[in-house]
Amino acid sequence: MAKMSQNVKEILQIVAFVVVVGILVAAFVAYPLSRTKAYLGRIDLNTFSADSLPANDISAFAGLNATVDTFRVEADGLTTLACAWLTPAPDTLSPEHTRPLRGSVVLLHDERADRNSLLGLASAFLDSGWAVSLYDQRASGLSSAGYHSDGEYEASDLNELIAHLRIRDRVIRPFVAVGFRAGADAALLSAAEEDHFDAVVAVRPYLTTGRWLDQLMAEHDMYWIPFPRSIFKFWYELRSGYAPEYRSLATIRPPVCRALILDSEDQTVSEFVQIAGANQIEVRAVPADTAKLIETMMAYLSL
């Protein structure tokens, strides 16, 4: 009987060990690894091939009364961006315009969408006499790359687009940017460079890497895991091949132009405004509907 008890005890110890190991593997490896792919990879990651990108044609813009030029920009040797330059069709320019274009704007979509999500906003700018640049950000739509970032790589991509536009005299002042989520961060980070933009509208930017990870986990109802930021970031870097700098309020460079942030005014947003200067950045709540959102943007950029 004593021998049987000892055998049972050993079996229970082995079972307990296996269960603990299984929990640790699930918490530190399997779960965060799968969530990284699901939340930060492109939607079509399982079938995507950089060698067979669809044509960057103008069919998506057929509903806009605009002259369209599509092109691609090599962002970093591995990433190709599908871009478009739109100008109001000649018959839409109102006679009160003192020049053909009132300015130029770059539109940057939410990283979970693509440039088609901004066609309504592009139409509003075109109707007001603006030239519009919009593109599929990395890991979206017709652009390459498999993973998004917290806005850092997107900002580098945006800088490459700006360089492309400058060479072709397509930076028309005032030159502004409107971005959503990681696109908003890209616009704010790029605006830290002298003379890039005259104004920026940033809708729900993450601002810091920590806030990015926290919002990501909260919005997707992720299960609690130990050291969530560190674990999630580790597997993201390993899976994506990216190694973005961990951006904090202590290291962030605020924009050198005026900016409107549309977001809830939490501690991170308030501290960011203080760093940038209260006169430089204005914070408002995000309007409840799309029409009001566009109206708010247009009014701010017309100042």
Secondary structure, 3 states (H helix, E strand, C coil): CHHHHHHHHHHHHHHHHHHHHHHHHHHHHHHHHHHHHHHHECCCCCCCCHHHCCCCCCHHHCCCCEEEEEEEEECCCCCEEEEEEEEECHHHCCCCCCCCCCEEEEEECCCCCCHHHHHHHHHHHHHCCEEEEEEECCCCCCCCCCECCCCHHHHHHHHHHHHHHHHCCCCCCCEEEEEECHHHHHHHHHCCCCCCCCEEEEECCCCCHHHHHHHHHHHCCCCCCCCHHHHHHHHHHHHHCCCCCCCCCCCCCCCCCEEEEECCCCHHHHHHHHHHCCCCEEEECCCCCHHHHHHHHHHHHCC
